[in-house]
């Protein structure tokens, strides 16, 4: 009976321990779950805390930074200026500033210059002279010289007594008004006036320098601005075509050299042709000299042959004459001896 009671107590104790262990395990599982949840929430908690800290401290940091900048402004400026000076940047900035002022002044001067008609004309003439002197020898160029029919800005001596004339024209005034006008009606008005200027200049060149007694059958109207030239040929090509049909070819600083090189090639070809003709004339004269010399040599050779055929006779005669002389000398000697005896 005691054994049964002890056995029952042992079973109850074992069951109690098992239940107790399970309860402890459940508590441990719950504890681990809470730890996992807590560890997962830590980053968001820290981030939020840091964010709140920065938000609450931002005015303080801003105030401190502003105060530090204000207190050390002179020191920072001095250090920055010293660094710029040591690197040479401050001096370069000063030079750049001066160069910028000079550039503005030049731009202003150019603008003023182009607003003055005479200055625009001189600008075009200088450009034209530079282009021509790069292609032709100086002895073929004339600038601002009266050639009998007028005084073109430049002319090229293409052959004896004949010139190819070039006149520089810069019809800028109405073109500038056209660009500055905002109203479409005003723009159209100034554009038509500008084209009238171009036609008038081309007509003037044709009347003076095309097909005259001492000029070529065509002439050039030099427009010193590529932008202005391309505006004409692109927006009013009929004006350029009309001018070319009349013998006036419009050209700009980038187009004129191509035309001038063709003219230069033609001049060189004519020079070569003239030299070839001169060489042919001299060769003909040389041939006549050779023929004359050949005739004289033939006569000389005949005389030499005749003389050579008479050499033996001359030698024989000379020998006879010498023998005769010897005999005469002996005769005189014998007579002298006889007289002495």
C-alpha positions in Angstrom: 0.0 0.0 0.0 2.8 2.4 0.8 4.5 1.5 -2.4 1.4 2.4 -4.4 1.2 5.7 -2.7 4.8 6.4 -3.4 4.4 5.5 -7.0 1.4 7.7 -7.3 3.3 10.6 -5.7 6.2 10.0 -8.0 3.9 10.1 -11.1 2.2 13.3 -9.8 5.6 14.8 -9.2 6.8 13.9 -12.7 3.6 15.4 -14.3 4.1 18.5 -12.2 7.7 18.9 -13.4 6.6 18.3 -17.0 3.9 20.9 -16.8 6.2 23.3 -15.0 8.9 22.8 -17.8 6.3 23.5 -20.5 5.2 26.7 -18.7 8.8 27.8 -18.5 9.4 27.1 -22.2 6.3 29.1 -23.1 7.5 32.0 -21.1 10.9 31.7 -22.8 9.3 31.7 -26.2 7.2 34.7 -25.3 10.4 36.4 -24.0 12.3 35.6 -27.2 9.4 36.9 -29.3 9.4 40.2 -27.3 13.1 40.5 -27.8 12.8 40.0 -31.5 10.0 42.6 -31.7 12.1 45.0 -29.7 15.3 44.5 -31.8 13.2 45.1 -35.0 11.8 48.3 -33.6 15.2 49.7 -32.4 16.2 51.2 -35.8 12.9 53.1 -36.2 13.1 54.2 -32.6 16.7 55.4 -33.0 15.9 57.1 -36.3 13.0 58.9 -34.8 14.9 59.9 -31.8 17.8 61.2 -33.9 15.4 63.0 -36.2 13.7 64.6 -33.2 17.0 65.5 -31.8 18.2 67.2 -35.0 14.9 69.0 -35.5 15.0 70.3 -32.0 18.7 71.2 -32.3 18.6 72.7 -35.8 18.0 76.2 -34.6 20.8 75.9 -32.1 23.2 74.6 -34.8 22.1 77.3 -37.2 22.6 80.0 -34.6 26.0 78.6 -33.7 27.1 78.3 -37.3 25.9 81.8 -38.2 27.6 83.2 -35.1 30.8 81.5 -36.0 30.7 82.8 -39.6 29.9 86.3 -38.4 32.7 86.3 -35.9 35.3 84.9 -38.3 34.1 86.7 -41.5 37.2 88.9 -41.7 39.5 86.0 -41.0 37.8 83.9 -43.7 38.0 86.8 -46.2 41.6 87.4 -45.4 42.5 83.7 -45.8 40.5 83.5 -49.1 42.1 86.6 -50.5 45.6 85.4 -49.4 44.9 82.1 -51.2 43.8 83.8 -54.4 46.9 86.1 -54.3 49.3 83.2 -53.7 47.7 81.3 -56.6 47.7 84.3 -58.8 44.0 84.1 -59.3 43.2 87.5 -57.9 45.6 89.1 -60.4 44.2 87.1 -63.2 40.6 88.1 -62.2 41.7 91.7 -62.3 43.2 91.3 -65.7 40.1 89.5 -66.9 37.9 92.3 -65.6 40.1 94.9 -67.4 40.0 92.8 -70.6 36.2 92.6 -70.3 36.1 96.4 -70.0 38.4 96.7 -73.1 36.2 94.3 -75.0 33.1 96.2 -74.2 34.9 99.4 -75.3 35.9 97.7 -78.6 32.4 96.5 -79.2 31.0 99.9 -78.5 33.6 101.4 -80.9 32.8 98.9 -83.6 29.0 99.5 -83.2 29.7 103.3 -83.5 31.9 102.7 -86.4 29.4 100.7 -88.3 26.8 103.3 -87.7 28.9 105.8 -89.6 28.7 105.3 -93.4 32.3 106.4 -94.1 33.8 104.2 -91.5 31.8 101.2 -92.8 33.1 101.9 -96.3 36.7 102.0 -95.0 36.3 98.8 -93.1 35.1 97.1 -96.4 38.0 98.5 -98.3 40.6 97.3 -95.8 39.1 93.8 -95.9 39.2 93.9 -99.7 42.8 95.0 -99.9 43.8 92.2 -97.5 42.0 89.5 -99.6 43.5 90.7 -102.9 47.1 91.0 -101.6 47.0 87.4 -100.4 46.3 86.2 -103.9 47.7 88.6 -106.5 51.2 90.2 -106.9 51.3 93.9 -106.0 52.0 95.0 -109.6 48.6 93.7 -110.7 46.6 95.6 -108.1 45.3 99.2 -108.0 43.4 100.6 -105.0 41.3 103.8 -105.2 42.9 104.7 -108.5 41.0 106.4 -111.4 41.1 104.2 -114.4 39.3 106.5 -116.8 35.8 105.3 -116.3 35.7 105.8 -112.5 37.6 105.1 -109.3 36.8 101.6 -108.0 37.8 100.5 -104.5 40.1 98.0 -106.2 40.9 96.7 -109.6 43.0 93.8 -111.0 45.1 94.2 -114.1 44.0 91.1 -116.0 45.8 92.0 -119.3 47.5 95.0 -120.8 45.1 98.0 -120.4 42.2 96.0 -119.1 41.0 95.8 -115.5 38.6 93.7 -113.4 36.9 96.1 -111.0 35.7 95.4 -107.4 33.6 97.9 -105.4 32.9 97.4 -101.7 29.3 98.1 -100.6 28.0 97.9 -97.1 24.2 98.6 -97.2 23.7 98.3 -93.4 21.3 101.0 -92.4 18.0 99.7 -93.6 19.1 96.1 -92.8 19.8 97.2 -89.2 16.4 98.8 -89.0 14.8 95.7 -90.4 16.4 93.5 -87.7 15.4 96.0 -84.9 11.8 96.4 -86.0 9.3 94.4 -84.1 6.2 95.2 -86.2 5.8 92.9 -89.2 4.8 95.9 -91.4 7.8 97.8 -90.4 10.1 94.8 -91.0 8.7 94.4 -94.5 9.1 98.1 -95.2 12.8 98.1 -94.2 13.5 94.8 -96.0 12.2 96.3 -99.3 14.3 99.4 -98.7 17.3 97.2 -98.0 16.8 95.3 -101.3 16.5 98.7 -103.1 19.9 99.7 -101.7 21.4 96.4 -103.0 19.9 96.9 -106.4 21.0 100.5 -106.6 24.6 99.6 -105.7 24.7 96.8 -108.3 23.3 99.1 -110.9 25.9 101.7 -110.1 28.7 99.2 -110.5 27.3 97.9 -113.8 27.1 101.4 -115.2 30.6 102.3 -114.3 32.8 99.2 -114.5 31.1 96.5 -116.7 32.0 96.0 -120.3 33.8 99.3 -120.8 36.7 99.9 -123.2 39.3 99.1 -120.5 37.3 96.9 -118.1 36.2 93.2 -118.1 32.8 92.0 -119.0 31.9 91.6 -115.3 32.7 93.2 -111.9 32.4 92.3 -108.3 30.2 93.9 -105.6 32.0 93.1 -102.4 29.7 92.8 -99.3 32.1 92.9 -96.2 29.7 90.9 -94.0 29.1 87.2 -94.6 25.9 87.4 -92.5 24.6 90.2 -94.7 25.6 88.4 -97.9 23.9 85.1 -96.9 20.8 87.0 -95.9 20.6 88.5 -99.5 21.3 85.2 -101.4 19.0 83.1 -99.1 16.1 85.5 -98.7 16.3 87.5 -101.9 18.2 85.2 -104.4 16.4 86.9 -107.3 18.3 90.1 -106.5 21.7 88.3 -106.7 20.6 86.6 -109.9 19.5 89.9 -111.5 22.9 91.5 -110.6 24.9 88.6 -112.0 22.9 88.7 -115.3 23.9 92.4 -115.5 27.5 91.4 -115.0 27.8 92.3 -111.3 28.7 89.3 -109.1 27.9 89.6 -105.3 30.6 88.2 -103.0 31.5 88.2 -99.3 34.8 87.7 -97.4 34.3 83.9 -97.5 33.1 83.7 -101.1 35.3 86.2 -102.9 38.6 84.3 -102.5 37.2 81.4 -104.6 36.3 83.8 -107.4 39.7 85.5 -107.2 41.6 82.2 -107.4 39.8 81.5 -110.6 40.7 84.9 -112.0 44.3 84.3 -110.8 44.4 80.9 -112.6 43.2 82.6 -115.8 45.9 85.3 -115.6 48.6 82.6 -115.0 47.3 80.6 -117.9 47.5 83.7 -120.2 51.0 84.5 -118.9 52.1 80.9 -119.7 50.5 81.2 -123.1 52.3 84.4 -123.8 55.6 82.9 -122.6 55.0 79.9 -124.8 54.5 82.1 -127.8 57.6 84.1 -126.9 59.6 80.9 -126.6 58.3 79.7 -130.0 59.4 83.0 -131.6 62.8 82.7 -130.0 63.1 79.1 -131.1 62.2 80.1 -134.7 64.9 82.8 -134.6 67.4 80.2 -133.2 66.5 77.9 -136.1 67.2 80.6 -138.6 70.6 81.2 -136.9 71.3 77.5 -137.1 70.5 77.4 -140.8 72.7 80.4 -141.6 75.5 78.9 -139.5 75.1 75.6 -141.4 75.5 77.4 -144.8 78.6 79.2 -143.6 80.1 76.0 -142.3 79.4 74.2 -145.6 81.3 77.0 -147.4 84.1 76.8 -144.9 84.4 73.0 -145.2 84.5 73.4 -149.0 87.3 75.9 -148.7 89.1 73.6 -146.3 88.8 70.6 -148.7 90.0 72.7 -151.6 92.9 73.9 -149.5 93.7 70.4 -148.3 93.8 69.1 -151.9 96.4 71.8 -152.9 98.7 71.0 -149.9 100.9 68.5 -151.8 101.3 71.0 -154.7 102.2 73.7 -152.3 104.7 71.5 -150.6 106.2 70.5 -153.9 106.5 74.1 -155.0 108.0 75.1 -151.7 110.5 72.2 -152.1 111.4 73.4 -155.6 111.7 76.9 -154.4 113.9 75.9 -151.6 116.2 73.8 -153.9 116.4 76.7 -156.3 117.4 78.9 -153.5 120.1 76.5 -152.4 121.4 76.3 -155.9 121.6 80.0 -156.2 123.5 80.2 -152.9 126.0 77.6 -154.1 126.5 79.4 -157.4 127.3 82.7 -155.7 129.7 80.9 -153.4 131.6 79.3 -156.4 131.8 82.6 -158.2 133.3 84.2 -155.1 135.9 81.5 -154.8 136.9 81.8 -158.4 137.3 85.5 -158.1 139.5 85.1 -155.0 141.8 82.8 -156.9 
